[in-house]
Amino acid sequence: MTDSSVGLGGAGSAAGQRAAGAISAYWQPVAAAVLLLALWPLQQALLQRDGGRTLVFALAIGLALGVVLQRSRFCFYCHARDWLQRDDPRGILAIILALAVGLVGMTVVQSSWLPNPQAGQLPPDMHIGPVSWVLVLAGLAFGAGMLVSGSCISAHWYRLAEGSAASPFALLGTALGFALGFQTWNPLYSLAVADAPVVWLPQHLGYGGALLLQLGVLAAWAAWVWQGHVQQRQRSLPLAAAPTAAAPRSLPALWHSLWQGRWNYALGGLLVGLIATAAIVRMRPLGVTALIGSQVRGALQGQGWVPERLNGLDGFAGCATLPAATWATPNALVLLGLLAGAFIAAFASRQFRPRLPTGRDAGRGLLGGVLLGWGAMTGIGCTVGTLLSGGMAGALSGWVFGAAMLLVLWLGFRWQTWWTSRA
């Protein structure tokens, strides 16, 4: 009788553990489906507002962007680190691909809006900013913020959906950095920004010339990255095994693979470029800092802590910080969609793994976030707004910001390598 009781108890315990394991394995995909369904009433409510179709389009664009960023791990900092520190070129080549695809797409769209780029006008709403040493300083600060916090701003948004311990503090620090940027804007504007040139490459080279120049630079960069990788591999692996062909997968297996591991780097870059191009068909170019900037500016101006007049700032195209009269703006809906898409993707792939933050998480998040926020406010955008959207539009400001950002990342990684070897 005793043995039988023990056996039954053990079987019951095992069954309970299996049931608990099943619940643990499936609650996240169920949560992803529930969250996706919850967006339906929201989009119906948005359709009742003025400009409702544009708002729903913005929500859909953000949703797609959030899924792609999370599943492909598309992060400027991580991709640069893998290239510069680990000799893995796939991420940086994905960024180059995204820029190339968006550059072609935006050139087609802009040429339909403004057939003669040399007529003296700039395309409306494109992220084309002033080029000066202030922009370089903003790019350096933003790169330093990525080094300290471990991500760019867009990646911190999607890492919230994965339970990142540092990202909430980084985004709080970003808001503080915007507040600091509003305080320093007027002096910097008087020193260098007011007279800085706003350079749109098609205005000087025509659409064809600007497109060929920028694609040529991207192709040369990609070739240099790949050649360096090949040489490094030849030194470390002189006799590589012959590649084997991958077995074809069934449709169920292919669907299952979408929610395991991460998506292919090239697929992530291609989709980011296409999403950025699609965004400008119905609204402004992509940007993920406008909502933070406008909310911080509105709150602090109400308290008298930010100058009522920020000289020239609202006249530049970019991630606008002018306080909005309503929360339902395309920028806000893109960001809401990005968060929702990232949560859906993280839940569906079971990558929501929160943990309690440590003091180090809070410290590096806040400090890095302040640098990110100041750099994004002063550069009128971040890696998405200034580099991606600006570079794709043919703005010299986007390329200058990106070069400054990469320079400080390279220096930071070199210092980390030196410090580690010395220790």
C-alpha positions in Angstrom: 0.0 0.0 0.0 2.8 2.3 0.9 4.7 1.6 -2.3 1.6 2.2 -4.3 1.0 5.5 -2.6 4.6 6.6 -3.3 4.3 5.6 -6.9 1.0 7.4 -7.4 2.4 10.5 -5.7 5.5 10.4 -7.9 3.4 10.0 -11.0 1.1 12.9 -10.0 4.1 15.1 -9.2 5.6 14.4 -12.6 2.3 15.1 -14.4 2.1 18.4 -12.5 5.6 19.3 -13.5 4.8 18.5 -17.2 1.6 20.6 -17.0 3.6 23.5 -15.4 6.2 23.2 -18.1 3.6 23.3 -20.8 2.1 26.4 -19.3 5.5 28.0 -19.1 6.3 27.1 -22.7 3.1 28.4 -24.2 2.0 31.4 -22.2 4.2 33.8 -24.2 2.9 32.8 -27.6 -0.6 33.1 -26.3 0.2 36.5 -24.9 1.5 37.5 -28.3 -1.8 36.5 -30.0 -3.8 38.3 -27.3 -1.7 41.5 -27.8 -2.2 41.4 -31.6 -5.9 41.0 -31.2 -6.0 43.9 -28.7 -4.7 46.2 -31.5 -7.9 45.8 -33.5 -10.1 48.0 -31.3 -7.3 50.6 -31.2 -7.1 50.8 -35.0 -10.9 51.1 -35.2 -10.8 54.0 -32.7 -8.0 55.7 -34.7 -10.1 55.5 -37.9 -12.7 57.8 -36.2 -10.2 60.6 -35.7 -9.1 63.2 -38.2 -6.4 61.7 -40.4 -7.3 58.3 -39.1 -6.0 56.3 -42.1 -2.6 57.9 -41.8 -2.6 57.1 -38.0 -3.5 53.4 -38.7 -0.8 53.3 -41.4 1.7 54.7 -38.9 0.7 52.0 -36.3 1.1 49.3 -39.0 4.5 50.6 -40.0 5.6 50.7 -36.4 4.3 47.2 -35.8 6.2 45.8 -38.7 9.3 47.7 -37.7 9.1 46.4 -34.1 8.8 42.8 -35.3 11.7 43.1 -37.7 14.0 44.9 -35.2 13.4 42.3 -32.5 13.6 39.2 -34.7 16.6 40.3 -36.6 18.3 41.9 -33.6 18.9 45.0 -35.8 21.0 47.2 -33.5 23.6 49.7 -34.7 25.7 49.3 -31.6 25.6 45.5 -31.7 26.3 45.3 -35.4 29.2 47.7 -35.1 30.6 45.8 -32.1 30.4 42.5 -33.9 32.3 44.0 -36.9 34.9 46.0 -35.0 35.5 43.7 -32.1 34.6 40.2 -33.2 35.3 40.2 -37.0 31.7 39.3 -37.8 30.7 41.5 -40.8 27.1 40.3 -41.1 25.4 43.0 -39.0 27.3 45.9 -40.5 26.6 44.5 -44.0 22.9 44.4 -43.1 23.0 48.1 -42.2 24.7 48.9 -45.5 22.0 46.9 -47.3 19.3 48.8 -45.4 20.8 52.1 -46.4 21.2 51.0 -50.1 17.6 49.8 -50.4 16.2 52.9 -48.7 18.4 55.1 -50.8 17.0 53.7 -54.0 13.4 53.7 -52.7 13.6 57.3 -51.4 15.2 58.5 -54.6 12.3 57.2 -56.6 9.7 58.8 -54.3 11.5 62.1 -54.0 12.0 62.4 -57.8 8.2 62.1 -58.1 7.6 64.9 -55.6 10.3 67.2 -56.8 11.3 66.4 -60.5 14.0 69.0 -60.6 16.2 68.8 -57.5 18.4 71.6 -58.6 15.6 74.2 -58.6 16.5 75.4 -55.1 13.9 73.6 -53.1 14.2 70.8 -50.6 11.8 67.8 -50.5 9.2 68.3 -47.8 9.7 66.8 -44.4 12.9 64.9 -45.3 15.5 64.7 -42.5 18.0 67.0 -44.1 19.8 69.0 -41.4 22.6 71.5 -41.0 26.2 70.3 -41.2 28.7 71.8 -38.7 31.0 70.8 -35.9 28.0 70.7 -33.6 26.6 67.8 -35.7 29.9 66.0 -35.3 29.8 66.6 -31.6 26.3 65.2 -31.5 27.4 62.1 -33.3 30.3 61.5 -31.0 28.1 61.9 -27.9 25.5 59.5 -29.4 28.2 56.9 -30.1 29.6 57.3 -26.5 26.0 56.8 -25.2 25.8 53.6 -27.1 29.1 52.4 -25.7 28.0 53.1 -22.1 24.4 51.9 -22.3 24.9 49.0 -24.7 22.4 50.0 -27.4 21.1 52.8 -29.6 17.7 54.3 -28.7 15.7 52.2 -31.2 17.2 49.0 -29.8 16.5 50.1 -26.2 12.8 50.4 -27.2 12.6 46.9 -28.5 14.7 45.5 -25.7 12.0 46.7 -23.3 10.0 43.9 -24.8 12.6 41.4 -23.9 12.8 42.5 -20.2 16.1 44.3 -20.5 17.2 45.6 -17.0 19.1 48.6 -18.4 16.8 49.8 -21.1 14.2 51.5 -18.8 17.0 53.5 -17.2 18.5 54.3 -20.6 15.2 55.7 -21.9 14.8 57.8 -18.7 18.3 59.0 -19.2 17.5 59.8 -22.8 14.7 62.1 -21.6 17.2 63.8 -19.3 19.6 64.2 -22.2 16.9 65.9 -24.2 16.3 68.3 -21.3 20.0 69.1 -21.2 20.1 69.5 -25.0 17.3 72.1 -24.9 19.4 74.1 -22.5 22.5 74.1 -24.7 20.7 74.5 -28.1 20.5 78.3 -28.3 24.2 78.9 -27.5 25.3 76.2 -30.0 22.9 77.5 -32.6 24.4 81.0 -32.3 28.0 79.6 -32.4 27.7 77.3 -35.4 24.3 76.0 -36.5 22.7 79.3 -37.7 25.2 79.7 -40.5 25.8 76.0 -41.2 25.0 74.7 -44.7 22.0 72.4 -45.2 23.4 70.0 -47.9 21.1 67.8 -49.9 23.3 65.9 -52.4 20.7 65.7 -55.3 20.6 69.5 -55.3 24.2 69.5 -56.3 24.7 66.3 -58.2 21.2 65.5 -59.5 19.3 62.4 -58.5 21.4 60.1 -60.7 24.7 61.6 -59.6 23.8 61.5 -55.9 22.5 58.0 -56.1 25.6 56.7 -57.9 27.9 58.5 -55.5 26.2 57.2 -52.4 25.7 53.6 -53.7 29.4 53.7 -54.7 30.5 54.6 -51.2 28.3 51.9 -49.7 29.6 49.3 -52.2 33.2 50.3 -51.4 32.5 50.1 -47.7 30.9 46.6 -48.1 33.8 45.4 -50.2 36.3 46.6 -47.6 34.4 45.0 -44.8 34.1 41.7 -46.6 37.7 41.6 -47.8 39.0 42.3 -44.3 36.8 39.5 -43.0 38.1 37.1 -45.7 41.7 37.9 -44.9 41.1 37.4 -41.1 39.4 34.0 -41.8 42.3 32.9 -44.0 44.8 33.7 -41.3 42.8 31.8 -38.6 41.3 29.0 -40.7 43.7 28.2 -43.6 41.9 25.0 -44.5 38.1 25.5 -44.4 35.7 22.6 -44.9 33.6 22.6 -48.1 30.1 24.0 -47.5 27.3 21.6 -47.6 23.9 22.3 -49.1 21.1 22.8 -46.6 18.2 20.4 -46.8 14.9 22.0 -47.9 12.4 22.6 -45.0 8.7 22.0 -45.0 6.2 24.9 -44.5 5.5 24.1 -40.9 9.2 23.9 -40.2 9.8 27.2 -42.0 7.0 28.8 -39.9 8.5 27.4 -36.7 12.0 28.8 -37.6 10.5 32.3 -37.7 10.2 32.2 -33.9 13.5 30.5 -33.1 16.8 32.2 -32.8 17.1 35.2 -34.9 16.3 36.1 -38.5 18.9 36.3 -41.2 21.0 39.5 -41.0 20.4 40.3 -44.7 16.6 39.8 -44.4 16.6 42.3 -41.5 18.5 44.9 -43.5 16.3 44.4 -46.5 13.1 44.8 -44.5 14.3 47.9 -42.6 15.1 49.6 -45.9 11.7 48.7 -47.4 9.8 49.8 -44.3 11.7 53.1 -44.2 10.8 53.7 -47.9 7.1 52.7 -47.3 6.8 55.1 -44.4 7.4 58.3 -46.5 4.5 57.4 -48.9 1.9 58.4 -46.3 3.7 60.3 -43.6 7.1 61.7 -42.4 10.3 59.6 -42.5 10.9 57.2 -39.7 12.2 58.5 -36.3 11.9 57.2 -32.8 12.9 60.2 -30.7 10.3 62.8 -31.7 7.8 61.7 -29.0 10.4 61.8 -26.2 11.6 65.2 -27.3 8.1 66.7 -27.7 6.9 65.4 -24.3 10.0 66.6 -22.5 9.9 69.9 -24.1 6.2 70.5 -23.4 6.6 69.5 -19.8 9.7 71.6 -19.1 8.4 74.6 -21.0 5.3 74.5 -18.8 7.5 74.8 -15.8 9.8 77.5 -17.3 12.8 75.2 -17.3 13.3 75.3 -21.1 13.5 78.5 -23.1 10.3 79.4 -24.8 12.1 80.1 -28.0 14.6 77.5 -29.3 16.2 79.4 -32.2 15.7 77.8 -35.6 15.1 74.4 -34.2 11.5 74.0 -35.5 12.6 75.1 -38.9 14.8 72.1 -39.5 13.4 68.9 -40.9 14.1 65.9 -38.6 12.7 64.4 -35.4 10.5 67.3 -34.5 10.3 68.2 -30.8 7.5 70.8 -31.1 4.8 69.8 -28.4 1.8 68.4 -30.1 -1.8 69.3 -29.2 -2.8 65.6 -29.1 -1.2 62.3 -28.3 -2.5 60.7 -31.6 0.3 61.8 -34.0 2.0 59.6 -36.6 5.2 59.7 -34.7 3.5 58.5 -31.5 1.7 55.7 -33.4 4.9 54.5 -35.0 6.5 54.3 -31.6 3.5 52.6 -30.0 3.4 50.1 -32.9 7.2 49.5 -32.5 6.7 48.6 -28.9 3.7 46.4 -29.6 5.5 44.6 -32.5 8.6 44.0 -30.4 6.5 42.6 -27.5 4.6 40.3 -30.0 7.8 39.1 -31.5 9.5 38.6 -28.1 6.5 36.7 -26.7 6.1 34.6 -29.9 9.8 33.6 -29.8 9.8 33.1 -26.0 12.5 35.7 -25.6 10.8 37.8 -22.9 13.2 37.1 -20.0 13.0 40.0 -17.5 15.4 40.3 -14.5 15.7 42.7 -11.7 18.1 45.6 -12.4 21.4 46.0 -10.5 23.0 49.3 -9.6 25.3 48.9 -12.5 22.4 48.5 -14.9 20.8 51.7 -13.6 24.1 53.6 -13.6 25.2 52.7 -17.1 21.6 53.1 -18.4 21.2 56.6 -17.0 24.6 57.9 -18.0 24.5 56.3 -21.5 20.9 57.6 -21.9 21.9 61.2 -21.1 24.6 61.0 -23.8 22.1 59.4 -26.3 19.5 62.0 -25.6 21.8 65.0 -25.8 23.3 63.7 -29.1 19.8 62.9 -30.6 18.4 66.3 -29.6 21.5 68.2 -30.9 21.8 66.1 -34.0 18.0 66.4 -34.6 17.6 62.6 -34.6 19.3 59.4 -33.8 20.5 56.4 -35.8 17.0 55.9 -37.3 16.0 59.6 -37.8 19.3 61.2 -38.8 21.5 58.3 -40.1 18.9 56.0 -41.7 16.2 58.5 -42.8 18.6 61.3 -43.5 21.2 59.2 -45.3 18.5 57.5 -47.4 17.2 60.9 -48.4 20.6 62.0 -49.6 21.3 64.4 -46.7 25.0 65.0 -46.0 24.0 65.4 -42.3 23.1 61.8 -42.1 26.5 60.6 -43.3 28.4 63.0 -41.1 26.4 61.9 -38.0 27.0 58.2 -38.8 30.7 58.7 -39.4 31.2 60.5 -36.1 29.2 57.8 -34.3 31.3 55.0 -35.9 34.5 56.8 -35.0 33.8 57.0 -31.3 32.6 53.3 -31.4 35.9 52.3 -33.0 37.9 54.2 -30.4 35.9 52.8 -27.6 36.3 49.2 -28.8 40.0 49.7 -29.3 40.3 51.0 -25.7 38.3 48.1 -24.4 40.6 45.6 -26.2 43.7 47.4 -24.9 42.3 47.5 -21.3 41.4 43.8 -21.4 44.8 42.7 -22.7 46.5 44.9 -20.1 44.5 43.4 -17.3 
